[in-house]
């Protein structure tokens, strides 16, 4: 079972991540929120910047979290199940309107970090 403290820490981590994502702060997104597996497609702040640039080219403005559910898998390991909406500069939702993603997280000495991402079917 996830503790109240773990739940709050994971929620704070994911919300902080989205805040920095929305601010287009690729350096902070990479250094403060991710510690991805070497096999992951993103391997640095440059990859984050490229993803954000692609979204911006499509009229992206910001991401809004619709639902966030932290699930503890074991000591220091969790999954955050997130439903979110990407909003365009005109206020409309980028299709699909409600997206889902799961973030695998691990607690390191310097705090929780996203170690893998998965988009469920």
C-alpha positions as CSV (number, residue, x, y, z in Angstrom):
1,X,0.0,0.0,0.0
2,X,1.2,3.5,-0.8
3,X,1.7,5.8,2.2
4,X,0.2,9.3,2.4
5,X,3.8,10.7,2.3
6,X,4.7,8.6,-0.8
7,X,1.5,9.6,-2.6
8,X,2.0,13.3,-1.9
9,X,5.7,13.1,-3.0
10,X,4.8,11.3,-6.2
11,X,1.9,13.7,-7.0
12,X,4.2,16.7,-6.3
13,X,6.9,15.2,-8.5
14,X,4.5,14.7,-11.5
15,X,2.8,18.1,-11.0
16,X,6.2,19.8,-10.9
17,X,7.2,17.9,-14.0
18,X,4.2,19.2,-15.9
19,X,4.8,22.7,-14.6
20,X,8.3,22.7,-16.0
21,X,7.1,21.0,-19.2
22,X,4.6,23.7,-19.7
23,X,7.3,26.3,-19.1
24,X,9.4,24.6,-21.8
25,X,12.3,24.2,-19.3
26,X,13.9,21.2,-21.0
27,X,17.0,21.3,-18.7
28,X,14.9,21.1,-15.5
29,X,12.6,18.5,-17.0
30,X,15.6,16.3,-17.8
31,X,17.7,16.9,-14.7
32,X,15.1,17.2,-12.0
33,X,12.4,14.8,-13.1
34,X,13.8,12.1,-15.3
35,X,16.3,9.3,-14.8
36,X,15.4,7.2,-17.8
37,X,16.5,3.8,-18.6
38,X,19.3,3.9,-21.2
39,X,17.0,2.1,-23.7
40,X,14.4,4.9,-23.6
41,X,14.1,7.1,-26.7
42,X,14.8,10.3,-24.7
43,X,18.4,10.6,-23.6
44,X,18.9,14.2,-22.8
45,X,17.5,17.7,-22.6
46,X,18.0,18.0,-26.4
47,X,15.4,15.3,-26.9
48,X,13.0,17.0,-24.6
49,X,13.5,20.3,-26.5
50,X,12.8,18.5,-29.8
51,X,9.6,17.0,-28.5
52,X,8.4,20.4,-27.2
53,X,9.4,22.1,-30.5
54,X,7.3,19.5,-32.4
55,X,4.3,20.1,-30.1
56,X,4.7,23.9,-30.5
57,X,4.7,23.6,-34.3
58,X,1.2,22.0,-33.9
59,X,-0.1,24.9,-31.8
60,X,0.5,23.4,-28.4
61,X,0.2,25.7,-25.4
62,X,0.2,23.6,-22.2
63,X,-0.8,20.3,-20.6
64,X,-3.5,20.0,-17.9
65,X,-3.7,17.0,-15.6
66,X,-7.2,15.6,-15.5
67,X,-6.4,12.7,-13.1
68,X,-3.4,11.4,-11.3
69,X,-3.2,8.1,-9.5
70,X,0.1,7.0,-7.8
71,X,0.4,3.2,-7.3
72,X,3.2,1.8,-5.1
73,X,4.7,-1.3,-6.6
74,X,7.3,-2.0,-3.8
75,X,9.7,-0.1,-1.6
76,X,10.8,2.9,-3.6
77,X,9.0,1.9,-6.8
78,X,5.8,3.3,-8.1
79,X,3.7,4.0,-11.2
80,X,1.8,7.2,-11.7
81,X,-1.2,6.8,-13.9
82,X,-2.0,10.1,-15.5
83,X,-4.9,11.3,-17.6
84,X,-4.2,14.6,-19.2
85,X,-5.2,17.0,-21.9
86,X,-2.9,19.0,-24.3
87,X,-4.4,22.4,-24.9
88,X,-3.6,24.5,-28.0
89,X,-3.0,28.2,-28.1
90,X,-6.7,28.8,-29.1
91,X,-7.9,26.9,-26.0
92,X,-9.0,23.8,-27.8
93,X,-7.8,20.3,-27.0
94,X,-5.2,18.6,-29.2
95,X,-6.8,15.3,-30.3
96,X,-7.3,13.0,-28.6
97,X,-8.8,15.2,-25.9
98,X,-8.1,13.0,-22.9
99,X,-4.8,11.1,-23.1
100,X,-3.3,8.5,-20.8
101,X,0.3,7.9,-19.8
102,X,1.9,5.8,-17.1
103,X,5.2,6.9,-15.5
104,X,7.4,4.4,-13.8
105,X,9.1,6.0,-10.8
106,X,11.9,5.0,-8.5
107,X,13.0,6.8,-5.3
108,X,16.7,7.7,-5.4
109,X,18.6,9.4,-2.6
110,X,17.7,12.8,-4.3
111,X,14.0,11.9,-4.6
112,X,11.5,10.3,-7.0
113,X,12.5,10.2,-10.6
114,X,10.7,9.0,-13.8
115,X,12.5,6.0,-15.1
116,X,10.2,4.9,-17.9
117,X,7.1,6.1,-19.7
118,X,4.3,3.9,-21.2
119,X,1.3,4.9,-23.2
120,X,-1.4,2.3,-22.5
121,X,-3.7,1.1,-25.3
